[in-house]
Every structure is written in structure tokens, then in C-alpha cells.
Amino acid sequence: MADALAAELRSVSDQHGWQMSSHPDFLLDTHHTTLIETQKALSVLLEDSKKFAANIMGEHQVGVVIKNVDEWFDIAVHENVNYLAANLQAS
């Protein structure tokens, strides 16, 4: 299943012309993309991943999993992400 998700993400990346590749140690190698391009790409890829998972386990369960993972992160991480997102959108 992981291979199918990786193939799906590579396909979406290719369709958008993003220079991302998969790597055995991590899902996507984004070092050939700008920070802003990576931000846009990750947003699209997250939504595509949610749809992929929803086809397997249902939308409700995907929401539960995302909420659980979100709770693993300290509030400082959320604050940093929000700060960076705001500053990237402003530039």
C-alpha cells in the first residue's frame, strides 16, 4: 500500500511539473524546489493523500488519524508552522 501511495504522489508531482523524487529513507525529496513551490506542492499532495486514504479507510477515519497525529506535535510546532505559513503567503 505504501508503494501505491508513493506512486500516486509521484504521479501528482509529475502532473504539476514539480521536481520532486521519492527516496527510500523519506517519501519525497524536495531539495530541487523552492520553499514556496514546496509549500504549494505539499498542500496539494496532502489533499491527494487524504483522498487516497479515504478510498481505503473512509473519510471519517482519515480525519481521526489526522487529528491524532496533529495532537502529537507540541504547541510550539503549531505556532512555528502558522508563523511560516503566514510569512510565506505574504511574500
N, C-alpha and C positions, 0 to 999 in steps of 0.2 A: 504494500500500500504506500509506503514511503517513496518507493521508486515512481509510482504513478503520480503522486503529488509533485515530486521533483520534476517529472516530465511535464506536468501541467504548468508549473511555474516557469519552466524554460520556454514553453510554447508561448505563454502570455508575454514574457520578456522579449522574445523574438518578434512577436507581432507588433510590439511597440518600438522595436529598434533599440532597446536598452542593451548596453554592452555589459551583460551580467552572465556569469557562468556558474555552474554548480561545482562543488568541491566536496570530496569525501568527508572532510572534517567539519564542514558547515554547509548550510543549504545554498546560499548564494554568495558569490564573490562580486562585490560591488566596487572594487578599487579602481575600475576604469570609468566610473561615472561620477558626476559632480554631486555635491551634497544635496542640492535642490532636486536634481534628477532622481537621486536615490530616494529622497523623501516622497516624491510623487510615485515612483515605482513601488515602493513598499506599501503605500496606501492601496494601490490597485491590486498588488499581489496578496495583501491581507484579505481584501474583499473576495478575491478569487479563491483563496484558501478556505474561507468561510463557506463559500458555495460548494466547493469540493467536499468538505467535511459534512455539510448539511445533506448532501446526497447520500452519505453513508450512515450518518447517525441522527439526522433530523436537526432542524434549526434550533429548537429549544435546547437540545443537549449541547450544541455548539456554543450557544450563549452561556450555558452553565460552565462549560470548560473555560471559556474566555474570562468569565468573571472570577473563577478560581485562580487562574494564572495571574490575572491582574492583581489579586489580593496578595500574591507572593512578594510583590515589589513594595519597598518602603515608600513612604510619602515623599521623601526627598527625590526619589527616582521620578515619580509622577510630576513633581514640581519642575525638575530639570527638563523633562520631555515637553511639558507645556511651555516652558520658557523658550526652549529651542524652536518649537513649532511656531510660536508667535513671532520670533525673530526671523525665521526663515521665510515666513509668509510676508513679512514686512519688506524683505529685500528683493 
